Amino acid sequence: MKEVENKLDCPCGRKNPKGKLLAYTDCCGRYIDYWDMQPAPDAEALMRSRYSAFVRENPAYLQATWHESQRPADLDFDAATQWLGLEVKQFKVTGEDAAEVEFVARYRLSGRAVRLHERSRFVREAGRWYYVDGDQF
């Protein structure tokens, strides 16, 4: 079943230059499934892969990519959450090892539409990007 899931479109919605959605394995899957060997190359790729990890309910990846200063002890997923899409509004390098990504993630929770609009902060340490925190709009 996992092989079939990996051929599906990536939850983050990234497209190739021709406008076709990328497969999970060609997009976020290469970071999520192999995070110890292939870290996300930049903060935007990490943010997209974290969104995909939320969609796929992968707490191990989320915690591994959360900066230790802010990392929660555990994560819970609400079974009533249905993720609907991600829009990256802005990706900005703010320093040699720092960046911000503004995004809108849409989901439905128990039938109610929810829009999460956040500007997230990321840092790079020892060649790996980590989510630190964010400000919601």
DAFEN-V917125 format. One line per field, one symbol per residue. burial: I if it has 24 or more other ideal C-beta (glycine too) atoms within 12 Angstrom, else O. Layout:
burial = ???
This chain:
burial = OOOOOIOOIIIIIIOOOOOOOIIIOOIIIIIIIOIOOOIIOIIIIIIIIIIIIIIIOIOOIIOIIIIOOOOOOOOOOOOOOOIOIIOIOOOOOOOOOOIIIIIIIOIOOOOOOOOIOIIIIIIIOOOIIIIIOIOOO
